[in-house]
């Protein structure tokens, strides 16, 4: 996602920002000698149709999260599950565990605060360390914190990378001249990867790989630049995801998903976007209307048989997947919704599915807001009787309740 920010409020934004973000193919795919997989989203869009969950999933588990005065979230993100016992949820200022079977609140992990053990942001982009049985959060400045999943206490501080460029970031005259790490990924549960957002248009750094002591192992340079708007700053998100003990990375204005190694950065997935490929050089100068003419892939998830993606195009969002076996790409029809078109839930004939992550067991996780569940029952009274009993029980949900977790078993 992105938004313009007036230069006059740049320093106010900076304070908030540091806290909140502490080849050709005749078909849909071609395997190159490097192992690069290309996914033709132009063909998928031209043949857009409802994408059924039964294409890639066999059944769905639903967990209604507890709602009370003490357990209420305005914005919440489903990160992962801890085996069959618990669900890990994150918001900007809170990390919580819920019982996977009942949805009951268990406890918070750590806390947000200015004290030595308080995190500055829960960081929904990174999850748990299975080896250490910890969860990550944003610490002070460029540090990361690790909290015990068992007791919820701070057990380790991961120092930010020891780089002169970061040390000088707080002394520059303008935010446009600063170098910042704005998002992180975790590699092999023992290395951190930091992404340098190209705020100034010609940022020379892209990624830094470092150990948990802050020792830099590799710096990947940035070779792309764009025309800088002197009166605004556009904040672009980046996407890290883990799969098969590897870390993957993508920028909004790039059609390639890279595999990040300790000292390598290799193309892994290529989205063929044709004329809809967003031009990196114009990312800040183009108008909102012009931006809507391009496809921007915000998230990618992987499983052994599928690649899942979320595409923003023409002011709407559509979800789709690529089948590694048949080498076909699919995209849900964005014209069927005003805002977003998820995966059609033909397994239970219930609400659509919007995935957020895939856990270590290979289950795909998603959230549906209480408001969307409530509206479904209001709009589909004739379908209620055909629902399974566990879904009929959701009829009493209120629009302001905590969301419902959906866990799909992939084929």
C-alpha positions, 0 to 999 in steps of 0.5 A: 500500500502507499500514501503521499505525505506532505514534506512539511509533516515529514519529521512528524511522520518519521517519528510515527513511521519508526514506531509503526515499522520498527524470457517468454512463455507460451503458457502460464509458466516456464521453468528456466535453467535457474529454477525461476518460475514465471506466472502469467497474470495477464492471461489470468486476468483476461480469463478471470473467474471465481476461484473456488477453494475446493481447487486447492483445499479440502476442508476449513476450520473456523474459530471465533475469537473471544470478545470482551472489554479486555480482549478487543482489537480494532486492527488485528493480524493472524500470523500463525498457529502453535501446533493444534493448541494456540493461535498467535494474533498481532496488532500494532500494539499487542501480541496475544494467544488464543485457544485454537479449539475454543477461541478463548483468550489465553494471554498476551506476549510482552507489552508495548511501552517505553520501558526496557522490556516494552516493544515499540511495535508488534510487527505483523510482518514477522512471526515466531522462532520455532527453534527458540520458541519465541515471537519477534517484535520491534524494539528500540530504533533498529533492534528486534526483541524476542519474547518467550511464547511460554511465559511472554517475557523478553528473552533476547535483544537482536541488535540492529545491523552495525552500519554507519549509514544507520547511525547517521540517519538521525542526524541528516537534515531531511528525511529525504536524505535518510537511510532507514530499515522499514521492514524485516524478515527472518532467515533460518531462525538465526539471521535477520534481513532488513529492507531499506525503503527507497525514500530518497529515490536513489537509495544505494542499499536494498537489503542487509543480512546480519546475525542476531548480534548485529554483525553484518554478513551481506549487503545487497545494493539497490540499482533502481531509482525513481523521479523524486517528488520534492513535495511528498513522500510515498511510503511503499510496503514490502513483502517478506514470507518464509517457505521451506526453510527459506526467506522470500522478498518482493517490492511493490514496484517489482515483478520478481520475488527473490529468494534471500540467502545468507550471501545470495539474492536469487530470482525465484518467482516472476510475475508476467504483467506485460503492459500492466507492470508498474514502472519503478522510475515513476512510482512517486510521480504518477497520479493515483489514477495512473497507478490504478492502471498497473497490477501490484502484487502485495503478498505472495504465499507458497506451498509445495503445489501452489503459489498464492497471490493478492493483486491490486488493479483498477482500484480493486483487489483480487486473489488467485493462485498458480498450480505448480503441477498444471502450470496454470495461473488463476485470478478471481474476477475483480468485477464481482465486488466493489473492493476485493474478491477473495477465494469463493468458499464452495466447501461450506458455501459460506463467506469468502476466504482471504489468506494471511499466512501459511503455518509450519504444518502447511495449513493456510490461515485467514481472517474474516471480520465479524462485520463480514460474517454478520452481513453474510447472515443478513444477506443470505437468510435462505442459506442458513439452514444448509450450513453446518451447525458450527457455522449456524452458531455464528448467527449471533455475532455482532459487527464489532466483535473480534474476527473469525479465524479460518484455517484451510487444509491444503491439498 
